[in-house]
Amino acid sequence: MDLAYRAQVALRELRQLCGDDADFGPDAAEHELDI
């Protein structure tokens, strides 16, 4: 398993946790804290 593949898998899992249309822009972290 190379690092690039593991990073892609981790990002995919993150998107699933946050919702498929999750926005990773500047407001994303602030939005996450409002949970």
Buried (B, 14 or more C-beta within 10 A) or exposed (E): EEEEEEEEEEEEEEEEEBEEEBEEEEEEEEEEEEE
